[in-house]
Amino acid sequence: MAFNHNIDNPSRALWLRGSSVALAVLLAAGLAACDKKPGEPSAGQKLDAAVEKTENAAERAKVEAETAANDAKAKMESAAQDASAAARSAASNAAAALDDTAITTKVKAAFAADPNLSAVLISVDTKDGVVKLSGPVKTPDDAAHAERLTQAVEGVKSVVNELKPSNG
């Protein structure tokens, strides 16, 4: 049987053209597959690897961001606690200074009300509730009386009596 190469038939020509294109595509695909080296990842495998690397990097960034946020929060809490403690300490120191001033004022007022003691000549220094008396008094009894008056003032913890009787 003789092979008829009659391409005058339009449907046959169309069929040959389509077959030729299909054959060319198959050959190109086959050659592309042959071009792949053994052990080299495919395009899909490369894409999967790239996606995995991106996911890993995103997870690391998330963990680092969370760690940094936690560190910042801890530092802020610590700073707030330090500030609070400093404020309490300052308030306590201010209250103690006011207490010492109030004690000194009350002791001086008691001396001013007593005819035997001089609020002007007797020095009264108060620190943390400890009152130091110094200066001249007329008699040792006046020195003892000044100490008793001082000890009776609210807030006084102790008295250091350095009063000097001028006549005795």
Buried (B, 14 or more C-beta within 10 A) or exposed (E): EEEEEEEEEEEEEEEEEEEEEEEEEEEEEEEEEEEEEEEEEEEEEEEEEEEEEEEEEEEEEEEEEEEEEEEEEEEEEEEEEEEEEEEEEEEEEEEBEEBBEBBBEBBBEBBEEBEEBBBEEBEBEBEEBBBBBBBBBBEEEBBBBBBEBBBEBEEBEEBEBEBEBEEE
